[in-house]
C-alpha cells in the first residue's frame, strides 16, 4: 500500500542552498503487524494475523491460526511504504500477495531474507526479516484515514478520504476536493461532532454510522495516549459483515516520549534504519544522512545549516547534517568522526566549530583521538573559532596530522570543495 499521503499533505522540508530535501525526523517507526497488535489493544477492528520469520513458523501459523482458511494475505514487513507495488531484487513482483493456503509457504519463502525495493526505500531496498500472514477479508469499500500533527492548527489533524488504496497519492493531487481535514482541539479532545465529520468524509456504504464514529474516537485515543506523530490507515475498509476495519496501518511515535512509552519503544527495529543514524542516536548526536560527498561536523543547528548552504554555494554537496551540540564530550567527537568516515560516499570532512559553550580544545582533542582510532583516508578541513581556540589549534598542530586549516566558513567550504576535486 502506498503510505505517503500524509507526507504530501503535511510534509516539512529543509532547503539546502535551493535544493529541497525531505526532512528526516527522529521518530519511532514500527512494523505493520506491531501496529495492528497495538490497535487491537485499543479496541480497533483489525484483521486476524500473525507475523512469522521462518518457514517453520509459517507452517505452525497456518496450522494454528488459519486451519480452515482457503486464502491468506502474505505481507512483507519493512519500514517503508509502496510494498504492494515494489519489486524484490530476486525478481519477485509485489511485496503483498493474496494466495491459496497451500501456496503461503512458497511465497513467504520467496520474501523472507530477500531485499524489497519500493519507491520509498530507494534503490538499495530493505531486507524482509518477517512476513505478516493475515486473513483475507471480504472488502466492499476501501477508504483512507490518517491523523498527523498540524502546525497551522497547533494540534492533531484528522485526514479522511472516501477513496483509498494504492492510488491515494495520485487521487490527492487530481481530486483534492475528496480529501477532508478535521482539526482537533488538543485540550478538548475529539468530540462526537468531530468524529461524525470524519465519518461523513469517509462516506461508508454499509458500516454502521455510530459504530464507525466510535472507531474514529478510539483511533484518536490511540494517537494521543501513545504519543503518535502519525497514524495512517490505507485502506480503512468496510467488510461484508458491515464492520469498519483497519486493513493496513503505519504508526510513528515521538522519540521525546520514549521515557513514558517504554513498551512501544521496545518494538524498535534498528535493522530497518540508517545505521549511521542509529549510531548517532546512541552517541546522542543530531545526525541526518544525505547523499553528498562532504561530511560535516558542526556545533549548533543554525551553523550546521549555514555550512551546508555554503558548501552548495561553492559547488559541493553535503553528505550529512551533524550537530554535535554545545556540550559535546571528546568521546562524542570521536563517535562523530567514526560515523562520518563510515560513509563510503564521503570524500572530504569539514569541521566547522564556533566555540561558545563548546570548547575548541575539546573538539581538537576529539579529532586527534578519532584519527588514532579510524583511518582517515579523506582530507579534513578544520575551521575553529571561539572559546579556547588557541589551545585547540595548538593541539592540532602538535598532533602531526595533515589537516587543511581555514580562516572562516567561506574559506573552509571553498577548500573542502577543492579537496574533493583534486
PEFENVEN-V312113 format. One record per residue. RES is the residue in three letters. SS is DSSP state (H for helix, E for strand, - for the rest). D_CENTER is the distance of its C-alpha to the mean C-alpha in whole Angstrom. Layout:
res/ss/d_center
RES/SS/D_CENTER
RES/SS/D_CENTER
//
This chain:
res/ss/d_center
UNK/-/16
UNK/-/15
UNK/-/12
UNK/-/11
UNK/H/14
UNK/H/13
UNK/H/11
UNK/H/14
UNK/H/16
UNK/-/15
UNK/-/13
UNK/-/13
UNK/E/14
UNK/E/15
UNK/E/19
UNK/E/20
UNK/-/23
UNK/-/23
UNK/E/20
UNK/E/17
UNK/E/14
UNK/E/11
UNK/-/10
UNK/-/7
UNK/-/7
UNK/-/7
UNK/E/7
UNK/E/7
UNK/E/6
UNK/-/10
UNK/-/11
UNK/H/14
UNK/H/17
UNK/H/16
UNK/H/15
UNK/H/18
UNK/H/20
UNK/H/19
UNK/H/20
UNK/H/23
UNK/H/24
UNK/-/24
UNK/-/26
UNK/-/24
UNK/-/25
UNK/E/23
UNK/-/25
UNK/-/26
UNK/E/24
UNK/E/24
UNK/E/21
UNK/E/23
UNK/-/22
UNK/-/26
UNK/H/29
UNK/H/31
UNK/H/28
UNK/H/28
UNK/H/32
UNK/H/32
UNK/H/30
UNK/H/32
UNK/H/35
UNK/H/34
UNK/-/31
UNK/-/32
UNK/-/36
UNK/-/37
UNK/-/34
UNK/-/35
UNK/E/32
UNK/E/29
UNK/E/25
UNK/E/23
UNK/E/19
UNK/E/17
UNK/E/14
UNK/-/11
UNK/-/8
UNK/-/8
UNK/-/10
UNK/-/14
UNK/-/15
UNK/-/19
UNK/-/19
UNK/-/18
UNK/E/20
UNK/E/21
UNK/-/22
UNK/-/25
UNK/-/26
UNK/-/25
UNK/E/24
UNK/-/21
UNK/-/19
UNK/E/21
UNK/E/24
UNK/E/27
UNK/E/30
UNK/E/33
UNK/H/33
UNK/H/35
UNK/H/32
UNK/H/29
UNK/H/30
UNK/H/30
UNK/H/27
UNK/H/25
UNK/H/27
UNK/H/26
UNK/H/22
UNK/-/22
UNK/-/21
UNK/-/21
UNK/E/18
UNK/E/16
UNK/E/16
UNK/-/14
UNK/-/14
UNK/-/10
UNK/-/10
UNK/-/13
UNK/-/16
UNK/-/15
UNK/-/14
UNK/E/13
UNK/E/16
UNK/-/16
UNK/-/18
UNK/E/18
UNK/E/20
UNK/E/20
UNK/E/24
UNK/E/24
UNK/E/28
UNK/-/28
UNK/-/29
UNK/-/31
UNK/E/30
UNK/E/32
UNK/E/29
UNK/E/25
UNK/E/24
UNK/E/20
UNK/E/19
UNK/E/16
UNK/E/16
UNK/E/14
UNK/E/15
UNK/E/18
UNK/-/19
UNK/-/22
UNK/-/24
UNK/-/22
UNK/E/21
UNK/E/19
UNK/E/20
UNK/E/20
UNK/E/20
UNK/E/22
UNK/E/24
UNK/-/27
UNK/-/25
UNK/-/22
UNK/-/21
UNK/-/20
UNK/-/21
UNK/H/20
UNK/H/18
UNK/H/22
UNK/H/23
UNK/H/22
UNK/H/23
UNK/H/26
UNK/-/27
UNK/H/25
UNK/H/28
UNK/H/27
UNK/E/24
UNK/E/25
UNK/E/23
UNK/E/25
UNK/E/24
UNK/-/24
UNK/-/26
UNK/-/24
UNK/-/28
UNK/-/30
UNK/-/27
UNK/-/27
UNK/-/31
UNK/H/32
UNK/H/33
UNK/H/29
UNK/H/28
UNK/H/31
UNK/H/30
UNK/H/27
UNK/H/29
UNK/H/31
UNK/H/28
UNK/H/27
UNK/-/31
UNK/-/31
UNK/-/34
UNK/-/35
UNK/-/33
UNK/-/35
UNK/H/34
UNK/H/34
UNK/H/32
UNK/H/30
UNK/H/30
UNK/H/30
UNK/H/26
UNK/H/25
UNK/H/26
UNK/H/25
UNK/H/21
UNK/H/21
UNK/H/23
UNK/H/20
UNK/H/17
UNK/H/20
UNK/H/21
UNK/-/17
UNK/-/16
UNK/E/13
UNK/E/11
UNK/E/11
UNK/E/13
UNK/E/14
UNK/E/16
UNK/E/17
UNK/E/20
UNK/E/22
UNK/E/25
UNK/E/29
UNK/E/31
UNK/-/34
UNK/-/35
UNK/-/34
UNK/-/31
UNK/E/28
UNK/E/25
UNK/E/21
UNK/-/21
UNK/-/17
UNK/-/15
UNK/E/11
UNK/E/10
UNK/E/8
UNK/E/10
UNK/E/11
UNK/H/12
UNK/H/15
UNK/H/16
UNK/-/16
UNK/-/20
UNK/-/21
UNK/-/18
UNK/H/19
UNK/H/19
UNK/H/16
UNK/H/14
UNK/-/16
UNK/-/14
UNK/-/12
UNK/-/11
UNK/H/11
UNK/H/13
UNK/H/9
UNK/-/8
UNK/-/9
UNK/H/13
UNK/H/13
UNK/H/11
UNK/H/12
UNK/H/15
UNK/H/15
UNK/H/14
UNK/H/17
UNK/-/19
UNK/-/18
UNK/-/17
UNK/E/15
UNK/E/13
UNK/E/11
UNK/E/12
UNK/-/14
UNK/-/16
UNK/-/19
UNK/-/22
UNK/E/23
UNK/E/21
UNK/E/22
UNK/E/22
UNK/E/23
UNK/-/24
UNK/-/23
UNK/H/20
UNK/H/23
UNK/H/24
UNK/H/21
UNK/H/21
UNK/H/24
UNK/H/24
UNK/H/22
UNK/H/24
UNK/H/27
UNK/H/26
UNK/H/25
UNK/H/28
UNK/-/30
UNK/-/29
UNK/-/26
UNK/-/22
UNK/E/20
UNK/-/18
UNK/E/16
UNK/E/16
UNK/E/17
UNK/E/19
UNK/-/21
UNK/-/22
UNK/-/26
UNK/-/27
UNK/-/26
UNK/-/28
UNK/H/29
UNK/H/27
UNK/H/24
UNK/H/25
UNK/H/26
UNK/H/22
UNK/H/21
UNK/H/24
UNK/H/23
UNK/H/19
UNK/H/20
UNK/H/23
UNK/H/21
UNK/-/19
UNK/-/22
UNK/-/21
UNK/-/22
UNK/-/26
UNK/E/27
UNK/E/26
UNK/E/26
UNK/E/27
UNK/E/28
UNK/E/29
UNK/E/31
UNK/E/32
UNK/-/32
UNK/-/31
UNK/-/30
UNK/-/33
UNK/H/33
UNK/H/35
UNK/H/32
UNK/H/30
UNK/H/33
UNK/H/34
UNK/H/30
UNK/H/30
UNK/H/33
UNK/H/32
UNK/H/29
UNK/H/32
UNK/H/34
UNK/H/31
UNK/-/29
UNK/-/31
UNK/-/30
UNK/-/31
UNK/-/30
UNK/E/31
UNK/E/30
UNK/E/31
UNK/E/32
UNK/E/32
UNK/E/33
UNK/E/35
UNK/E/36
UNK/-/36
UNK/-/38
UNK/H/38
UNK/H/41
UNK/H/40
UNK/H/37
UNK/H/39
UNK/H/42
UNK/H/39
UNK/H/38
UNK/H/41
UNK/H/43
UNK/H/40
UNK/-/41
UNK/-/38
UNK/-/38
UNK/-/36
UNK/E/36
UNK/E/36
UNK/-/36
UNK/-/37
UNK/-/35
UNK/H/31
UNK/H/33
UNK/H/35
UNK/H/32
UNK/H/30
UNK/H/33
UNK/H/33
UNK/H/30
UNK/H/30
UNK/H/34
UNK/H/33
UNK/H/30
UNK/H/33
UNK/-/36
//
